[in-house]
Structure formats: structure tokens, C-alpha cells
Amino acid sequence: MITITERAREGLSNILNEKRGNQIVGLRLQVTGGVPGAYQSNFRLVKQGEAQPDDIVLDEGDFKVFLDPNSAAKLKGAKIDIVPTFRGPSFKIDYPAPEWDDPLAQQVQELITNRVNPGVAVHGGNVRLVGVEDGVVYLEFGGGCQGCGLTNVTLRQGIEVMLKNEIPAIRGVVDKTDHSRGTNPFYRPSEAGLEGESPLAP
């Protein structure tokens, strides 16, 4: 179901070994938000007696990973690894791209999963593919991108340029987001003006 690399397994095991005296029996991995291909998840320690009857339990030898059914379904096929960051080593979860029957939509989805969402995630945002019709890609922005004053810059200078360069069949990109419902944008529209740079701009 979930692949945990050797270095991630060692890192998680070290975390648990530091807490063994507190009746810690494993870790809970839970999806807390996001969209398919770019879920937001977190780990927390699980103490004796905190496991739930419907939990799916992954036995990793030195420790157990507990998943609620909803999170388990969303994490199917994910890979957990440790990557270097400017703050030091950090756990990283790679999520599989959702499957589309349309090969063109699947190409777009894989770019969104592997390149677009990692770029906007630094601002707390995410992008969801709504569909592809006649070479036009329809997207919705979420998280910090919903209501963000620079979303159009990201769309035109970053996402649209990337998709057209990588997939010649793409003719355009349309934003289907209701930005009036955004509550916590990374940039406020009044502050963005006409200036700004997309996190995906080349």
C-alpha cells in the first residue's frame, strides 16, 4: 500500500526509539487536506490504547504505522522518503497521480502532480485538474492559492507555459476557481498589484 524507503524507515524508527518510555506503540499518518496527487499529511505518535478499531495497521518491524480508512484510501501507492532541506532532513511523501481515462488528461495530471503542486506547495497552495476538453485544461486552485492575488501570474507565466511546452496538444488553460471564497491567501490581491512572479515561472 505505502512504500517506506530504508532511510525513512530508519528515521521513523529513531524518532520512536526516543519515545519508547512513554508507551508509544507507533505512528499515525493522517491526510489533513489538499487534493488528489497533493494531499497534506502529518505524523503523530500513537500511545498504547489510542489505536482505533477500524485502523489499518502497517507493521514495519521496528514500529507500526496506523492509518484511518479515509487516509489509507488516499495514501494508496504513496512513497515516504527523507530529503535534505535548508532546515535539515525532512520527511517527504510522494503521492501517485490520479488516473484519468483520457490519455491527454493523464499527461496533464502527471505534470500537475510532479511539477505544479510541489511548486505551489511552498505557498500552502494546491492545484486540482477538473478536466481537459478540446485541448483546453480546466483547473481549480486551493489552499493558499484560492483568493491569492498572484494566482493569474502563476497560471499564465507558470502552469500554462509549462503545459504548452511539455504537451503540444494543449491550447489553453482556464481557471475554474471561486476565488471569492479564499480565506488565507499567501498574497493579498491588494498587495499584489500587477507585479509579481510565479513560483513556477522558468
N, C-alpha and C positions, 0 to 999 in steps of 0.2 A: 504493500500500500504506500508506504513512505520510505524513501531511501535516506539513510543517515550515513554520511561519509565517515571514514575512520577517524579523521581529525575532529569532526563534530562530535562523534561518539565519545572520544577521549575528553573533549572539553566539557560535555554534559556530565560525564562521569566524575570529573574533577569537581564540578560545582556541587554535585550531590555528596561526594565524599566529605566536603567541608561541612555539610549539614547533617550527617548521619546521626548525630547525637540528639537531634530534635524530632525523632520518629518520622523522618522523611522517607517515603516509600517510592517516590518517583517524581515525574514532571508532568504537568498538564499543558498540552499545546492546544490553544483555542483560537479560532478565527473570530476576530472582533469587528471586522468591517471590510471595506474595499469591494472590488468587483472580480469576476472570474478572470484568472490569469494574473491578478494583482491584489490578492487578499492581504489584509493586515492581520497578523497573528502575534501572539505572545506566549511565553512560557511562564509558568508559575509552579512553585513547589507544591507537592501533594503530601500531606501528612497521613499517618495511619488513621483510617476511618473516614477520610474525605472522598474516597472513590465512590462514584455513583453506580447504581445497579445496571444502567444502560451504557456505561462507558465501554469503549473499545480499547483494549489494552495491548500495547506492543511491548513484548519482552525483549530488551536489548542486552540481556545477560547481566551486566553490572547495574542496570536500572530499568525502570518501566516508564513508558510514555502513555498517558491517559488522554483519550480523545472522546468528546461528546459526539453523538451520532451526526449532528449537523456539521461540525468541524471536520469529522472524518470524511464525509462525502466531498467536502470542498478541497480537502488536502490529498485526495487520492492521486497518486502519481507524483507528488511533490518530492523535492530533494532538499535536505538540510545540510549545510556546509558551514565552514568558518572561513571568513575572508578578511584580509587586512583593511583597516580604515585609518583615517588620520587620528582617531581616538583609540586605536588599538584593534586587536582581533574582535570580530563581531559575527554573530550567527546570521546566516542568510538562508532564506527559503526560496527556492525556485519552484514556481507553480506551473503546471502544464497548461498550454493554451487550450481554451475551449474548442470543441470540434464543431465545424460547420460542414454541411453537405455540399455547399458551393465551394469549389477549389479556390476561386478568387477571394472569397471571404476568408477562407482559411489562411491564405497567404497574408492577407491584411491582419488577421488576428495574431499570427505569429510575430509580425513586426511590432504590433502593439504590446504584446506580452513581453517580448525580449528586448525591445529598444525604447518604445514610447513610455510605458509605465515605469520602468526603472528611472527614466529621466525626470518625469513629473513627480515621482515619489519623494524626491528631496524637498519638495514644497508641500508635502502632505496631500498630493492630488492623485487622481487615477482617471483613466480613460476607458470607456466601455464601447465596444463595437455594437451598434444597433443593427447594421446590415449593409449590404452592398447591392445597389441596383443600377444597371446600365453604366457601370464603371464609376459611379458616384458612391463614396463612402459616407455613411451616416454614423456620427459619434455622439456620445454623451460624456460630459466631464463631471467628476465627482470629487468629494473631499475638498481640499484647498483650491482646486481648480474651478469649483462651482461658485460663480459670482466674482471670480478673480478678474481684475482689470486688464491683465495681460493674457487672458485666455486666447483672444483672437490672434495675438502675436505668436503664441505657441502653435496655434492651429495653422496659420498661414506660413510662417517662417520655418517652423519645425516639422510638424506632422505632415502637412500637405506636401512639402518639398521632399521629405523622406519617402513617402508612399509613391509619389510620382517617379522618383528616381529609381526606386527598387522594383516597382511594379508598373511597367509602361501602360497597362490596360486601365489604370486609374486615371479618370478625367478630372476629378474634383473631390472635395471633402466638405461636408455640411455639418455644422454644429446643431444638434437637436436638444441641447441642454436648456432647462428652465433656470437661467442664472439668477432670476429674482429670488430664488429660494436658497441661494448660497448664504451661509451664516458665518463662515470663518475663513474668508479668503486670505491667501498669503499676501497679496497686494490689494489694497482697496482701489476701486475704479477711479475715485477722485485723485488718488496719488499717482496713478499710472500714466495719465495723460496719453500722449501719442508716442512717448518714448518707452524704451524697454527692450529686453532681449529674451527670447525664448530659451528655456533650459535645453531645448533640443536643436537650437539653431546651429548649423555647421560652423 
